[in-house]
């Protein structure tokens, strides 16, 4: 049997909360955006105790939801 190569599109969405110590609501939002860009969502949501200590502004993390699915398949053998 000849096997073919297929390109399969996948998608994932995740969400959660971080409690951040900041001078104001605007600063907390800004800091959260910077931390998200710097560390990525997965690193922020799954912080272990040691890494959490290195990001002292974060006081609490809660992962709340996730969803994933296969969105497309195409044959790449032309």
N, C-alpha and C positions, 0 to 999 in steps of 0.2 A: 504494500500500500504506500503510495506517495504522500508524504506529508507536505502541507503548504504552510506558509507563514501568514498569520493574520495580525493586523493591528487592532487592538481592542482599547477603546476609550473607557476610562474609568473616572469617577468623580467622588469627592468626599467633602462633607461639610461638618464642621465641629463648632462647638460654642461652649463658653464658660465664663466665669467671673474671677477677677483678681481684686483683692482689697489693697489699695496703694496709699501709703502715707504721703500727703502732699499739702502744700499751703492753701490750695483752693481746688474747687471742682474742675476748673479749666486745666490747672496744672496736673491733676490726677489723670485726666483724659490724655493730655499731651505725653505724660510719662508712660502711660499704658501703651500708646502708639509706638513710642520709641523702644520700649522693652519688647514689644511684639516684633518689630522690625529687626532688632538686635538678636533676639534669642529664638524667634519663631514660636508658633502656637504650641506645638507639642512640647517643647522644652519648658514653656511657662506652665502648661497644664499638668505636667508630670514631674514637677520639681521634687527632688529628694531633699532631705534636711540640709545636706552640705551645700547644694547649689542655692537653695532658698536663702541661706545665710549670706551668700555673696551678692544677692540682689536685695539689699536691706529695705528698700522701699515697699516690697511686696510683703504683706502681712498674712494673707490667706488666699488660697486658690481652690476653686471648685469647678470641675468639669461637669457640664450639665447635659449635653446632648451631642449626638453624632449620627450621621447618615451617610451611606455610600451606595453606589450602584454602578453597573456596567452600562455605558451610554451608547456605544457604537461598536461595530465590528466591520472591518474591511479587509479584503484580500490584497496583500501587497506583492504577490507574485504576478508580474505582468508579462 
